Amino acid sequence: METKLNEKRMEKVRGRCGFASGIEVGVTRSKDGLSVGWKGEYVVQLRSFSTNHIDVEILKKEGISAWRLT
């Protein structure tokens, strides 16, 4: 999701939404930040990120690749 919140505030929002884990790319000046959150049933590997994208590979607990999110 896009956000104008800093990383610390976005962590609080993510927790209130029930996501145990997540990745935040912080706000740079007036630009939007990015955040992705997930629950504990998946393993998420960060592939790359910038102020414009977050690229992750989502794995099942057995280590089998389930899908990719960019």
Secondary structure, 3 states (H helix, E strand, C coil): CEECCCHHHHHHHHHHCCCCEEEEECCCCCCCEEEEEECCCEEEEEEEECCCCEEEEEEECCCCEEEEEC
